[in-house]
Amino acid sequence: KGEGSRDRIADAVRDHYKPQGPNDTVPTDPVTVAVALADKLDTLVGFFAIDEKPTGSKDPFALRRAALGVIRLVLDNGVRPHWWSLLGKAFDLVGVDASRDDTIVGVREFFVDRLIVSLRDQGQRHDLVRAVFGVGDDDLVRIVRRVEALDAFLATDDGANLLAGYKRASNILKAEEKKGPLPEGMVETGLPGQPAEETELAFAAAAAATAVDAALETEDFAAAMTALARLRAPVDAFFTGVMVNSDVAAERDNRLKLLGQVRNVMGRVADFGQIGG
């Protein structure tokens, strides 16, 4: 047992620089992975703390390589650390006079950029990565799965049309926000003379919110996309059959609340406003 432990430590010492490039192997032994991550995170946080960041094509301390190494270690091994806590501990160990929060945010954004590059090299769209980061997720394993599910969803007719519906709803809400605060409160149904399309979208949005929350809780991102797909038809029908900017203030406010609800439920899955198309 002692001999085995010494061998693992020796392997960790030998391999903790890995992976040093895209063609280098990724360690899999937990001890080596831990030491390799610690080494790279210490390097990244330390240099960001003293404001020595890559600029343009210049990267004298190979920080981009270190970040890509972290990403490969995490994704290939399915490691799911609590990044804020981990980066915070790395900063505390560096022991320099710098802003803790600014350093951590800077390293996190650097990871976002490197992950975009890494996934783009694999054929993924950079705007989808930004859209997933836009909901505040920084679990790299989960982000990749979210991006893959989002990409598959947007390739369907329901996904493409719902994205168009989201952008239309978002543009209306943004225009109204310039005039003042949006109306708040519950969307009302069963109002006198209320169009059926408005009522149906209200029920569909509420059902989608429940289904999306349940799917995200279990990290079933395909199910989350399926829940959103059910919004496509009622959203299309709403915009076809209902005038949002009604002359009746109560009707207009209720419809703005409804569009806000649609935007919110979609925003739990991704920041669709960052997606092109």
C-alpha positions in Angstrom: 0.0 0.0 0.0 2.8 2.4 0.9 4.6 1.6 -2.3 1.5 2.3 -4.4 1.0 5.6 -2.7 4.6 6.6 -3.4 4.1 5.6 -7.1 1.0 7.8 -7.3 2.8 10.7 -5.8 5.8 10.2 -8.2 3.3 10.1 -11.1 1.7 13.3 -9.9 5.0 15.1 -9.7 5.9 13.8 -13.2 2.6 14.6 -14.8 1.2 17.7 -13.0 2.3 19.9 -16.0 0.0 18.0 -18.3 -1.8 18.6 -20.6 0.7 21.0 -22.1 -0.9 21.3 -25.5 -3.9 20.0 -27.6 -2.0 16.8 -28.5 -0.8 16.1 -24.9 -2.5 13.4 -22.8 -4.8 14.3 -19.9 -4.0 12.7 -16.5 -6.8 10.6 -15.0 -5.4 9.6 -11.6 -7.2 11.7 -8.9 -4.0 12.7 -7.2 -2.4 13.8 -10.4 -5.6 15.7 -11.5 -5.7 17.5 -8.2 -2.1 18.6 -8.3 -2.3 19.5 -12.0 -5.4 21.7 -11.3 -3.8 23.3 -8.3 -0.7 24.1 -10.3 -2.6 25.7 -13.2 -5.0 27.6 -11.0 -2.2 29.0 -8.8 -0.5 30.2 -12.0 -3.6 31.8 -13.4 -4.8 33.5 -10.2 -1.3 34.7 -9.3 -0.6 36.4 -12.7 -4.1 37.9 -12.8 -3.7 39.2 -9.3 -0.6 41.2 -10.4 -2.3 42.2 -13.6 -0.1 40.2 -15.9 -2.6 39.0 -18.5 -2.2 38.0 -22.1 -2.6 40.8 -24.6 -3.3 40.2 -28.2 -1.0 37.4 -29.5 1.4 37.9 -26.5 1.2 35.3 -23.8 4.7 35.1 -22.2 3.5 33.1 -19.2 1.4 30.6 -21.2 -1.8 31.5 -19.3 -4.0 30.5 -22.3 -2.4 27.1 -22.3 -2.9 26.8 -18.5 -6.6 27.7 -18.8 -7.1 25.2 -21.7 -5.3 22.6 -19.6 -7.7 23.2 -16.7 -10.7 22.9 -19.1 -9.4 19.6 -20.5 -8.7 18.2 -17.0 -12.2 19.1 -15.9 -14.1 18.0 -18.9 -12.2 14.7 -19.6 -12.4 13.7 -16.0 -15.9 15.0 -15.3 -14.6 17.1 -12.4 -17.1 19.6 -11.0 -15.5 21.9 -8.5 -17.1 24.9 -6.9 -15.2 27.5 -9.0 -15.7 30.6 -6.9 -14.6 28.8 -3.7 -11.6 27.2 -5.5 -10.5 30.5 -7.1 -10.9 32.2 -3.8 -8.7 29.8 -2.0 -6.1 30.1 -4.8 -6.2 33.9 -4.4 -5.7 33.6 -0.6 -2.7 31.4 -1.1 -1.1 33.9 -3.5 -0.8 36.5 -0.8 -0.6 39.6 -2.9 -2.2 43.0 -2.3 -4.9 42.9 -5.0 -8.7 42.9 -5.3 -9.9 39.4 -4.6 -13.2 39.9 -6.5 -11.6 41.6 -9.5 -9.0 38.8 -9.8 -11.6 36.0 -9.5 -14.0 37.7 -12.0 -11.0 38.2 -14.4 -10.0 34.6 -14.2 -13.6 33.4 -14.7 -14.0 35.5 -17.8 -10.7 34.2 -19.1 -12.1 30.7 -18.7 -15.2 31.7 -20.6 -13.1 33.0 -23.5 -10.9 29.8 -23.5 -14.0 27.5 -23.3 -15.5 29.4 -26.3 -12.3 28.8 -28.2 -12.2 25.1 -27.2 -15.8 24.4 -28.1 -15.5 26.5 -31.3 -12.7 24.2 -32.4 -15.1 21.3 -31.8 -17.7 23.0 -34.0 -19.8 24.6 -31.4 -21.2 28.2 -31.7 -19.6 30.9 -29.5 -22.9 32.7 -29.0 -24.4 29.5 -27.4 -21.6 29.4 -24.8 -22.2 33.0 -24.0 -25.9 32.4 -23.7 -25.4 29.6 -21.2 -22.8 31.6 -19.2 -25.4 34.3 -19.2 -27.6 32.4 -16.7 -24.7 32.4 -14.2 -23.6 28.8 -14.6 -19.9 28.1 -14.2 -19.9 24.3 -13.9 -17.9 23.5 -17.1 -19.2 20.0 -17.4 -22.8 21.2 -17.1 -22.2 24.2 -19.4 -21.0 21.8 -22.2 -24.1 19.7 -21.8 -26.3 22.8 -21.8 -24.7 24.1 -25.0 -25.1 20.7 -26.8 -28.8 20.5 -25.8 -29.3 24.2 -26.8 -27.6 23.6 -30.2 -29.8 20.6 -30.9 -32.9 22.5 -29.9 -32.2 25.5 -32.1 -31.6 23.2 -35.1 -35.3 22.2 -34.9 -38.2 24.3 -36.3 -39.6 24.7 -32.8 -36.3 26.1 -31.5 -35.7 28.4 -34.4 -39.2 29.8 -34.3 -39.3 30.1 -30.5 -36.0 32.1 -30.7 -37.7 34.5 -33.1 -40.6 34.7 -30.7 -38.3 35.4 -27.8 -36.6 38.2 -29.8 -39.9 39.8 -30.7 -41.1 39.6 -27.1 -37.8 41.0 -25.8 -37.8 43.9 -28.2 -41.3 44.9 -27.1 -40.3 44.6 -23.4 -37.1 46.6 -24.0 -39.1 49.4 -25.7 -41.6 49.5 -22.8 -38.7 49.5 -20.2 -37.4 52.8 -21.8 -40.7 54.4 -20.9 -40.7 53.2 -17.3 -40.9 50.2 -15.1 -42.7 47.2 -16.5 -46.0 46.1 -14.9 -45.5 43.6 -12.1 -47.7 40.8 -10.6 -49.5 37.7 -11.7 -50.8 37.3 -15.2 -54.6 37.2 -15.1 -56.7 34.8 -17.1 -60.5 34.5 -17.6 -60.9 38.2 -18.1 -64.0 39.5 -20.0 -63.3 39.4 -23.7 -59.8 38.0 -23.3 -58.5 36.4 -26.5 -58.1 32.6 -26.3 -54.5 32.9 -27.5 -53.7 35.1 -24.5 -55.2 32.6 -22.0 -53.5 29.6 -23.7 -50.1 31.2 -23.6 -50.5 32.1 -19.9 -51.2 28.5 -19.1 -48.5 27.2 -21.4 -45.9 29.6 -19.8 -46.9 28.5 -16.3 -46.6 24.8 -17.3 -43.3 25.4 -19.0 -41.9 27.1 -15.9 -42.7 24.1 -13.8 -41.4 21.6 -16.3 -38.2 23.6 -16.9 -37.4 23.9 -13.2 -37.9 20.2 -12.7 -35.7 19.4 -15.7 -32.9 21.8 -14.6 -33.0 20.3 -11.1 -32.1 16.9 -12.5 -29.8 18.4 -15.2 -32.0 16.9 -17.9 -31.3 19.6 -20.4 -33.0 17.7 -23.3 -36.2 17.7 -21.2 -35.8 21.5 -20.5 -35.6 22.1 -24.2 -38.7 19.9 -24.8 -40.5 22.0 -22.2 -39.6 25.2 -24.1 -40.6 23.6 -27.4 -44.2 23.4 -26.1 -44.2 27.2 -26.0 -43.6 27.6 -29.7 -47.2 27.1 -30.9 -48.9 29.3 -28.2 -46.2 32.0 -28.7 -46.8 32.1 -32.4 -50.6 32.1 -31.9 -50.3 34.9 -29.4 -48.4 37.2 -31.8 -50.8 36.4 -34.6 -54.0 36.9 -32.7 -53.3 39.4 -30.0 -52.3 43.1 -30.0 -50.0 43.7 -27.1 -50.2 47.5 -27.1 -54.0 47.6 -26.5 -55.7 50.9 -26.0 -57.0 49.5 -22.7 -54.3 49.9 -20.1 -55.3 46.8 -18.1 -55.1 44.6 -21.2 -51.8 46.0 -22.3 -50.3 45.6 -18.8 -51.5 42.0 -18.6 -50.0 41.2 -22.0 -46.7 42.8 -21.0 -46.6 40.7 -17.9 -47.3 37.6 -20.0 -44.4 38.4 -22.4 -42.2 39.0 -19.3 -43.2 35.5 -18.0 -42.2 34.0 -21.3 -38.8 35.8 -21.3 -38.2 34.7 -17.7 -38.9 31.0 -18.2 -36.7 30.9 -21.3 -34.0 32.8 -19.4 -33.8 30.0 -16.9 -32.4 27.8 -19.6 -30.1 30.3 -21.4 -29.8 34.0 -22.2 -31.5 33.8 -25.5 -30.8 37.5 -26.1 -27.1 36.6 -26.8 -28.0 34.1 -29.5 -27.7 35.2 -33.1 -30.2 34.4 -35.8 
